[in-house]
Amino acid sequence: MKKSIFYHAGCPVCISAEHDIVTLVGESNVEIVNLGEDRSKLDTAENAGVKSVPALVTPNGNVLHINFGASMADVRG
């Protein structure tokens, strides 16, 4: 099974959401991408449909935007 991908920017809202997502779906079922640390994944996230972080991209390509923390424009700086 393909993993979900959880994108965030490292802010407190994002870190809290990361902990909840890992608890809900299990660490082995989700890839965590901190866009604040790994800026090379910004285009990948946007191409997947991520408009703001934190966001979870499901294995079938749905994007679940969680508790608006920052727009992708803000993350790009």
C-alpha positions as CSV (number, residue, x, y, z in Angstrom):
1,M,0.0,0.0,0.0
2,K,1.2,3.5,-0.9
3,K,1.8,5.8,2.1
4,S,0.0,9.1,2.8
5,I,2.3,12.1,2.9
6,F,2.0,14.7,5.6
7,Y,3.5,18.1,4.6
8,H,4.2,20.8,7.2
9,A,6.5,23.7,7.9
10,G,7.7,23.0,11.4
11,C,5.6,25.5,13.3
12,P,3.9,24.5,16.5
13,V,0.5,24.0,14.8
14,C,2.2,21.7,12.3
15,I,4.1,19.7,14.9
16,S,0.9,19.2,16.9
17,A,-0.9,18.0,13.8
18,E,2.0,15.7,12.9
19,H,1.8,13.9,16.3
20,D,-2.0,13.5,15.8
21,I,-1.7,12.1,12.3
22,V,1.0,9.6,13.3
23,T,-1.2,8.5,16.2
24,L,-4.2,8.1,14.0
25,V,-2.7,6.4,11.0
26,G,0.5,4.9,12.4
27,E,4.1,5.9,11.7
28,S,4.6,3.2,9.1
29,N,1.7,4.5,7.0
30,V,2.7,8.1,6.6
31,E,5.8,9.9,5.2
32,I,6.5,13.2,7.1
33,V,7.9,16.0,5.0
34,N,8.9,19.2,6.8
35,L,9.0,21.8,4.0
36,G,10.8,24.2,6.3
37,E,13.8,21.8,6.4
38,D,13.4,20.1,3.0
39,R,12.6,22.9,0.5
40,S,13.3,20.7,-2.4
41,K,9.8,19.1,-1.9
42,L,7.9,22.4,-2.3
43,D,7.1,21.8,-6.0
44,T,6.1,18.2,-5.3
45,A,3.7,19.4,-2.6
46,E,2.2,22.1,-4.7
47,N,1.9,19.7,-7.7
48,A,0.0,17.3,-5.4
49,G,-2.5,20.1,-4.7
50,V,-1.2,21.3,-1.3
51,K,-2.3,24.9,-0.9
52,S,-1.4,25.4,2.8
53,V,0.3,23.4,5.6
54,P,-0.3,21.3,7.5
55,A,-1.8,19.0,4.9
56,L,-2.1,15.3,4.3
57,V,-2.0,13.8,0.8
58,T,-3.8,10.4,0.8
59,P,-2.6,7.5,-1.2
60,N,-5.4,8.1,-3.8
61,G,-4.3,11.7,-4.2
62,N,-6.9,13.6,-2.0
63,V,-5.4,16.6,-0.2
64,L,-6.7,17.1,3.4
65,H,-5.8,20.6,4.5
66,I,-5.6,20.6,8.3
67,N,-6.0,23.6,10.6
68,F,-4.6,26.3,8.3
69,G,-1.1,27.2,9.5
70,A,0.6,28.8,6.5
71,S,0.0,29.2,2.8
72,M,2.5,27.7,0.4
73,A,3.5,31.3,-0.5
74,D,4.4,31.9,3.1
75,V,6.4,28.7,3.2
76,R,8.3,29.7,0.1
77,G,9.0,33.0,1.8
